[in-house]
Amino acid sequence: MGSKFYEAIKICLISMILPILTASNDLIQDRSVSCSSNTIDISFTFSRPFFGGIFTEKGYSNEACRWRGEGARSVTVKVPLFNNTDCGVLSNETTGSFTVKLIISPVDGLIVDGFAAINARCIYSTQDITLTLPPGATGKGLQVSGYQLDSDIVTGMREGPNLTMQILEGHGIEGKVLSRASVGQRITLDVELKDTAIYDFYVHSCYAHDGSNSPEASINIIDSNGCGVRLARAIDVPVLTSESLNGGSKHVYLHMYGFQFTSNSFVHFECQVKPCVKSCNRQQCELETSSNDNKVPLIPARRRRDDYSLSTMRLQTKIEIQPQKIEKAALEL
């Protein structure tokens, strides 16, 4: 991996692939893989006590990339992803995949008859995610679907991306979560990634609508380039970000003022979120190159979801906008 990798960043779905290239049936009974924010963890079950050696194809001379059996029938090796050891982990940050080749030999220090060679691969999903406020009627916190993998490949799953979207009181990310606000009240639309150990993200194509999917009651608040769309007395720009520290949470948020559509006192919000492995290598707002490029139409939320065909995360949150309260001044006689 080398020093080109910086501090790992946070999110969501992880899939694991372990095709065996050459293997001895009497050596390995079973194998599995799991992916963490720092390592590829490969577990082996052997047919008899294992005193042999396991090493990465390109890291035999490095102690961090070599493991010796001590007579156990079950062995787990942890291949580092982001440190300076040269274990030969190949990465593709565009597809979110990390691959390493392991050699398993029944004799430590030698490759002898009966050895096995295995490619272990972790895939960190970089598909777009749709966040909606409010969610459906199921009451579930989130629903994530990811890669469809071939049935003849050993696979594993990890918890999905820990993303939330909510409306906060006031301008900023310190306010309490709101379910009700007044017209003109300062509020903040906040998208948060809880743990940035693996993923980064940016937000784009956000809409507010009345829940009816009517184009006449739908407005664009963040465009397809991730830039805020100013609307007097309703939407402030720019879109703001709070960078993570030591793998902590990251926020992307937009200052707003309470508004409602004439057709409904409840306002629904929907955003597209793009996760990236380690870093998206872009600003939240990337200005378009021409005035006609990447324009986001003001279309209903249901139709947008069908067009994108993306994984969907639904959150149980709702905001009701009420008319402004009129304070009557006391008259002194």
Protein Blocks (a to p, Z undefined) as FASTA:
>chain_A
ZZmbccddehjddcdddddfbdcfklmmbdcddddfkbccdddddfbdcfbdcddfklmm
pmklcccdehiabdcddddfklmbdehpacdfknopacddddddfbghiacehiacdddd
ddddfbdcdddddddfkopabdcddddddfkbccdddddddddddddehjdjkbccdfbd
cehiacddddddfblklbccddehiaddehlopaklcccfbdfkopacddehkbccdddd
dddeehiacdddddddddddfkbcbdcddddddddehiaoiafbacdfbfkgoiacdddf
klmmmmnopacddddddddddddddddddddZZ
